[in-house]
Amino acid sequence: MNSDAVPAAGGPRRPGSGNVPQTAGEPGGAGSGRGSDFSELVRLVKQRGLLDLRRTYYAAKMAGNGVMLAVGAVMFVVLGDSWWQVFTAAVLAGVFTQLAFVGHDAGHRQIFRSRRANDLVGLIHGCMTGISYGWWVGKHRLHHNNPNHEDADPDLEIPALAFSAEQSRTKRGVFRWMAKYQAFLFFPLLLLEGFLLHVHSIRAVVKREVKANGVEAALLAAHVVAYLAVVFLVLSPVKALVFIAVHQGLWGVYMGCAFAPNHKGMPTLSAGQKLDYLRKQVLTSRNVRGGRFVDFLLGGLNYQIEHHLFPSMPRPNLRHAQQLVNHFCTSRGVSYSQCGLFRSYALVLRHLHAVGAPLRHPSTSQQC
């Protein structure tokens, strides 16, 4: 079923935690074995070659990103110490997000069969964007294994936001106030997302929480030193600070806008409910329509259902899998949610506003 609506709040709850996957989100746990709906879908997908690698696509994608990065660098040098660099900062925010998308794909082993080759691509892109690749893969792995799970999905562990009534009741102090008005604060808060990615990355390396800790520390240090040196050598201190704020802020907004429509506003899962792998991934995910422009804009994350079912499926194959997966889910009565880009943001904000309502009107909530 194609649906623009958010499934009922009383819908699916928590599945079993399943096995920890070996890569960022490989299938595992209940319902993924022989004879399940998912195993049948896997056979259909493999018959169409949709899990085959697309090395030429990724070579072209990385080359294109390299050209865009070079164009941004030339703009930066040519404009020099000018307020026009605010425009350069906006351009580079877009480029950084496209680089991050490739790092995401490498973390899912979409580019090469070899883990080492994918990790090399991921580490390089992590260095260019200032994100710890090892930290991100570990965090993202937990998300894929437990999408929208109140207790196990790190993407729901955001102090300033509440994604369910249960979460809203736990908020205290300034975070409680922010959760009250989270629908209004959501997009402004995304301005901090880029900075927070750097902070979490550095913290993970300092605490030695990543596997290749020495390599990651060197790459992050190289990024920070090179980034700040170039910015402050070309720009005056005030312009440099404005450039950093605009670049990092818009990068965070773009990243947040790419990931937010995927699960926010979909059913959250909590203790007591068992779902097989297919339903756990499909019922908690939302696709975004829009054709090739949206494919580029969101880095293939607009096919969130297909991506969650087949994390290692190369990005360009997701659009070909979409119709097959949609028909398969519909034939089995599994709700398949998709909508337009702006509609997806409206659903996210509507959900956040509804979750914050009991905090804004506690007496009404208690009477109900």
C-alpha positions in Angstrom: 0.0 0.0 0.0 1.3 3.5 -0.9 0.6 5.8 2.0 1.2 9.5 2.7 -0.1 9.1 6.2 1.8 8.2 9.4 0.7 4.7 10.6 -1.4 4.7 13.7 0.4 5.5 17.0 -0.7 2.2 18.4 1.0 0.3 15.6 4.0 -1.9 15.8 6.1 -1.8 18.9 9.4 -3.4 19.8 10.9 -6.3 18.0 13.6 -8.5 19.3 17.0 -7.0 19.3 18.4 -9.6 16.8 22.0 -10.3 16.2 24.6 -7.5 15.9 25.4 -7.2 12.2 28.9 -7.5 10.9 28.6 -4.4 8.7 26.4 -1.3 9.0 23.0 -2.9 8.8 23.3 -6.4 7.3 20.1 -8.4 7.7 19.9 -10.5 10.9 17.6 -11.7 13.6 14.1 -13.0 13.4 12.4 -13.5 10.1 15.5 -13.4 7.9 16.0 -17.2 7.6 15.0 -19.7 4.9 11.3 -19.8 4.1 10.5 -16.3 5.5 8.9 -13.5 3.4 12.3 -11.8 3.4 14.2 -14.8 2.0 11.7 -14.9 -0.8 12.2 -11.2 -1.5 16.0 -11.8 -1.5 15.6 -14.4 -4.2 13.6 -12.0 -6.4 16.2 -9.2 -5.9 19.1 -11.5 -6.7 17.4 -12.8 -9.8 17.3 -9.2 -11.1 21.0 -8.6 -10.2 20.1 -5.7 -7.9 22.8 -6.7 -5.4 25.5 -6.6 -8.1 28.2 -4.0 -7.6 28.2 -0.7 -9.6 31.9 0.3 -9.6 31.6 2.5 -12.7 28.8 4.5 -11.0 30.8 5.0 -7.9 33.9 5.9 -9.8 31.9 8.6 -11.7 30.2 9.7 -8.4 33.6 10.2 -6.6 35.1 11.9 -9.6 32.1 14.3 -9.8 32.4 15.0 -6.1 36.1 15.7 -6.6 35.3 18.2 -9.4 32.7 20.0 -7.2 35.2 20.1 -4.3 37.9 21.5 -6.6 35.4 24.2 -7.9 34.6 25.2 -4.3 38.4 25.4 -3.5 39.0 27.6 -6.6 36.1 29.9 -5.7 37.5 30.2 -2.2 41.0 31.2 -3.4 39.8 33.5 -6.1 37.3 35.4 -3.9 39.9 35.9 -1.2 39.1 38.0 1.9 35.5 38.8 0.8 32.1 38.6 2.2 31.2 36.7 -1.0 32.8 33.7 0.7 29.4 33.2 2.4 28.2 31.9 -0.9 31.3 29.6 -1.2 30.5 28.3 2.3 27.0 27.3 1.1 28.4 25.6 -2.0 30.9 23.6 0.1 28.2 22.6 2.6 26.5 20.9 -0.3 29.7 19.2 -1.4 30.5 18.0 2.1 27.1 16.3 2.2 27.6 14.6 -1.1 31.0 13.4 0.2 29.3 12.1 3.4 26.8 10.1 1.3 29.7 8.2 -0.3 31.2 7.6 3.1 27.7 6.2 4.1 27.7 3.9 1.1 31.2 2.7 1.9 30.1 1.9 5.5 27.5 -0.4 4.0 29.9 -2.1 1.7 28.0 -0.9 -1.4 31.1 0.1 -3.4 33.4 -3.0 -3.2 33.2 -6.6 -2.0 36.3 -6.1 0.1 35.8 -4.7 3.6 39.3 -3.2 3.5 38.6 -1.3 0.2 35.3 0.0 1.5 36.9 1.1 4.8 39.7 2.9 2.9 37.1 4.9 0.9 35.2 5.5 4.1 38.2 6.7 6.0 39.2 9.1 3.2 35.8 10.6 3.1 35.7 10.8 6.9 38.9 12.8 6.8 37.6 15.2 4.1 34.4 15.9 6.1 35.8 15.6 9.6 33.8 12.6 10.8 35.2 9.5 12.5 34.3 6.7 10.1 34.6 4.0 12.7 32.4 5.9 15.2 29.7 6.5 12.6 29.7 2.9 11.3 29.2 1.6 14.9 26.4 4.1 15.6 24.7 3.5 12.2 24.9 -0.3 12.7 22.8 0.0 15.8 20.3 2.1 14.0 19.9 -0.4 11.2 19.6 -3.3 13.6 16.9 -1.5 15.7 15.2 1.2 13.6 13.0 3.6 15.6 13.5 1.4 18.7 13.1 3.7 21.7 15.7 1.8 23.8 18.2 0.7 21.1 18.2 3.2 18.2 20.9 5.9 18.8 19.1 8.1 16.3 16.3 8.5 18.8 18.7 9.5 21.6 18.6 13.2 21.1 18.3 15.2 24.4 16.5 18.2 22.9 13.9 16.1 21.1 11.2 13.6 22.0 10.0 11.1 19.4 7.3 9.4 21.6 5.1 10.2 24.5 7.3 8.0 26.7 10.4 10.0 25.8 8.6 13.3 26.4 7.8 12.3 30.0 11.5 11.8 30.7 12.6 15.3 29.7 13.7 17.7 32.4 14.9 21.3 32.6 15.8 23.1 29.4 15.3 19.9 27.4 11.8 19.7 28.6 11.1 23.2 27.4 12.7 22.4 24.0 10.7 19.3 23.6 7.5 21.4 24.2 8.3 23.5 21.1 10.4 21.0 19.2 8.4 21.3 16.0 9.4 25.0 15.8 13.0 24.3 16.9 13.7 21.3 14.7 15.2 23.0 11.7 17.1 25.7 13.7 18.6 22.8 15.8 19.9 21.2 12.6 22.3 24.2 12.3 24.2 22.5 15.1 24.3 19.0 13.6 27.6 19.5 11.7 29.4 20.7 14.8 28.0 17.9 16.9 29.2 15.3 14.3 32.7 16.7 14.8 32.4 16.7 18.6 31.1 13.1 18.8 33.8 12.0 16.4 36.6 13.6 18.4 35.1 12.3 21.7 35.0 8.7 20.3 38.7 8.9 19.2 39.8 10.4 22.5 38.0 7.7 24.4 39.5 5.1 22.0 36.1 3.8 21.1 37.0 3.2 17.4 39.0 0.2 16.0 41.6 2.1 14.0 42.0 4.7 16.7 45.5 5.9 15.7 44.6 6.3 12.1 41.3 8.0 12.9 43.0 10.4 15.3 45.6 11.4 12.7 42.9 11.9 10.0 40.7 14.0 12.2 43.7 16.1 13.4 44.7 16.6 9.7 41.2 17.7 8.9 40.9 20.2 11.7 44.4 21.7 11.2 44.1 21.9 7.4 40.5 23.3 7.6 41.3 26.0 10.1 44.6 26.9 8.6 43.2 27.5 5.1 40.2 29.4 6.4 42.2 31.8 8.7 45.0 32.2 6.2 42.7 33.4 3.5 40.1 35.3 5.5 40.2 37.9 8.3 39.3 36.5 11.7 35.7 37.8 11.6 35.0 36.6 8.1 36.7 33.3 8.9 34.3 32.7 11.9 31.3 33.7 9.7 32.5 31.3 7.0 32.8 28.4 9.5 29.4 29.1 11.0 27.7 29.2 7.6 29.5 26.2 6.2 29.1 24.0 9.2 25.5 25.2 9.9 24.3 24.6 6.4 26.1 21.3 6.2 24.2 20.2 9.3 20.9 21.4 7.9 21.5 19.5 4.7 22.5 16.3 6.5 19.6 16.6 8.8 17.1 17.2 6.0 18.5 14.1 4.2 18.1 11.8 7.2 15.0 13.2 9.0 12.3 12.1 6.6 13.4 8.5 6.7 12.0 7.4 10.1 10.8 10.4 12.1 7.0 10.3 12.4 6.9 6.6 11.7 6.0 4.1 14.5 8.5 3.8 17.3 9.2 0.4 18.7 9.5 -0.5 22.4 9.4 -3.6 24.7 7.0 -6.4 24.2 6.5 -6.8 20.4 8.1 -9.3 18.0 8.4 -8.4 14.3 10.3 -10.3 11.6 13.1 -8.6 9.8 11.0 -7.4 6.8 8.3 -5.9 8.8 10.7 -4.3 11.3 12.5 -2.5 8.5 9.5 -1.6 6.3 7.0 -0.4 9.0 9.5 2.0 10.6 10.7 3.5 7.3 9.4 6.1 4.8 10.3 6.6 1.2 10.4 10.0 -0.5 9.2 10.4 -4.1 10.7 12.8 -6.5 12.7 11.1 -9.3 16.3 11.5 -10.1 16.7 15.0 -8.7 15.6 13.8 -5.3 17.8 10.7 -5.7 20.8 13.1 -6.1 19.6 15.5 -3.5 19.2 12.9 -0.8 22.0 10.5 -1.9 19.6 7.6 -2.4 18.3 7.8 1.1 14.9 8.6 -0.3 14.6 4.8 -0.9 14.8 4.2 2.8 12.7 1.1 2.8 14.8 -0.7 0.2 18.0 0.6 1.8 17.0 -0.8 5.2 16.0 -4.2 3.7 19.2 -4.4 1.6 21.9 -2.2 3.2 24.6 -3.4 0.9 22.6 -2.8 -2.3 24.5 -0.2 -4.4 22.8 3.2 -4.4 21.8 3.3 -8.1 20.1 -0.1 -7.8 17.7 1.1 -5.1 15.4 2.9 -7.6 15.1 -0.3 -9.6 14.3 -2.3 -6.5 11.6 0.1 -5.3 8.7 -1.1 -7.5 9.5 -4.7 -6.8 9.6 -4.2 -3.0 6.5 -2.1 -3.1 4.5 -4.8 -5.0 5.9 -7.5 -2.7 4.9 -5.7 0.5 1.5 -4.8 -0.9 0.8 -8.4 -1.9 1.5 -9.4 1.7 -0.5 -6.6 3.4 2.6 -4.9 4.7 2.1 -1.1 4.8 4.6 0.6 2.5 4.8 4.4 3.2 6.0 7.0 0.7 5.3 10.6 0.0 6.7 13.7 -1.6 9.7 15.6 -0.2 7.9 18.5 1.4 5.1 16.3 2.6 7.7 14.2 4.4 8.9 17.2 6.3 5.4 18.2 7.2 4.8 14.7 8.6 7.9 15.0 10.7 6.9 18.4 12.1 3.4 17.3 12.7 4.6 14.3 14.7 7.0 16.3 16.8 4.3 18.8 17.5 1.9 16.1 18.6 4.5 14.5 20.8 5.2 17.8 22.5 1.5 18.6 23.1 1.3 16.9 26.6 4.2 19.0 27.7 2.5 22.2 26.5 -0.9 21.3 28.0 -0.2 18.9 30.9 -3.6 19.5 32.6 -5.5 18.5 29.4 -3.2 15.4 29.0 -4.0 14.3 32.6 -7.7 14.7 32.1 -7.6 12.6 29.0 
